Amino acid sequence: MAKTLDLTPPASIKWWRDARFGMFIHWGIYSVPAGTWKGKRIPSIGEWIMYNAKMSIPEYAALAGVFNPVKFDADEWVSIAKRAGMKYLVITSKHHDGFAMFHSPSNPYNIVDATPYGKDLMKALAKACRKHGLKLCFYYSQAQDWHAPGGAGHWDEVDGGWWKPLVKPEPFAKYLKDKVKPQVKELLTQYGPVGLIWFDTPVAITREQSLDLRRFVHKLQPNCLVSGRVGHDVGDYGSLGDNQIPSGPVKGDWETPATLNDTWGYKSYDHNWKSVQTLLDLLVDLASKGVNYLLNVGPTSAGIIPKPSVSRLLKIGEWMDINGEAIHGSSASPFPYEFDWGRMTAKGKRLYLLLPKWRSTLKINGLRNKVKKATLLADPRRRVKVCQTHDAATDFHTLTLNLGGKRAGKYISVVALDLDGPAKVETLPLQQPSGTVVLPVYMAGLHSAGGAPALAINRAGLLDNLKGPQSSVTWDFKLAQPGEYEAKVVIGCPHHGGKAGDGQRVVLTLGDHKLRGVLKADEKVEGARTQYFPEFAASLGRIRLDQSGTLHAELKAEEAPNGLALASVHLAPAKRG
Ligand code: FHN
């Protein structure tokens, strides 16, 4: 009988789960042109300049001859990460350009043998990480290699355009054997314990090759984790898309790699820096869903982390000094949905309420525990009055916190709630104290019949193929106040930078009432989460909800030739007049 494959991650994954926040470093010889080639600004991300500027291998390799990061200071880099509250550091040891940023005895295209700098800076980084207690981890592009024969995207693969992502099986297997494995072995034997190998863009790697790499890493360092992008979902944890923020909690271990501006590798003219508020909103949003935030810096060719990156990281660090306990070692919110007032994380019998906007009174529905104490992390001596009520008719538990008029702390204020036991919460979507009801698709029942394709929620919490009258999504939800409601359908976007497709004819049934309409993606959902994966709210009009208690909702996309990427349905009390 065939043995079932054991993909259990090593027990060492505990450090990674507790970390929640890490530093990504994209650094290579692409930092020399820094986004400009032959006087032209090359669009898109900096580390892809060889591809985007259609540079030949010798042209690009010549950049190694001038790469001399004399200002590189390992201790300073690691200190910045540490002060920001980051617990691990993932640095590009070899990106798609094929150039090794470490000493690779097996391949001369590396920083020691091919640059005037001539030193193995990974040794210095390993030492600094040990000193400051951070885990050193390596990014390694296992499939794309634009320099090595056989690698995906190699010059030989020219096909009309410049690049052909398909790999030829035999040369690719040889490339894995002759370049990838020797280099991965070097990474795992030259620098002491390695936290994880961050493989990326599996492209056309086979499942067997992904599994083989996983085994190879674990054999050399049993505690070293393997990232999800090793391919075929055989990593020790999953990787969401670049800058992708799921709309709800995700099952299992996930991480989102993210940028501070719009590039990974340094570009001298990318000044589109996210604000400290946005970065903290994202960190907190991800933590509330149980997802790690791997935030990138792109150092210059001199070896300097750009000032705007450093200043933001240090401000994040100041916030973490006070509020870090709500992030490190925390788990996802016990409530399976987002709140309109902020986010929540949990640790044992403690809940952390994270509020980007201050409010003197905060109400939360659905917590069944007794709250023993509420404390503001930024002002622990301030008294927070707690009141808990239960409405027997609707079975609504409401917690009211009186926080006082003056904001405690900057950016995101954190309230710690000590409960009488592990959190017990209402798991159905609930009407919120603001009056709104959000029905996320990841909390819905999914039904397809009559040969319609099975519906499935993707890793970011979206349903991307709702179509046809035989398929439907349904919810049970709890309403406290009958009345007239404004209904909106939120359309998501499954692809990075893509557009939300609208024009679908849908019908929403709530109790005995139906609302029909054609979706128009005219209201952009604002927020840090939707910057790269936009969402749009399409209004369906007003509907009456006559009763309180548990209600049933159903949504169908009756006419939707291209499907509907559904994020949620929103109900908000209709404004009078
Ligand atoms: O192609 C790479 C890209 O350059 C960058 O390294 C990101 C980081 O997650 N990964 C790939 C695209 O997803």
Boltz pocket constraint, residues with backbone or C-beta under 6 A from the ligand:
constraints:
  - pocket:
      binder: B
      contacts: [[A, 45], [A, 47], [A, 48], [A, 200], [A, 201], [A, 242], [A, 257], [A, 264]]
      max_distance: 6.0
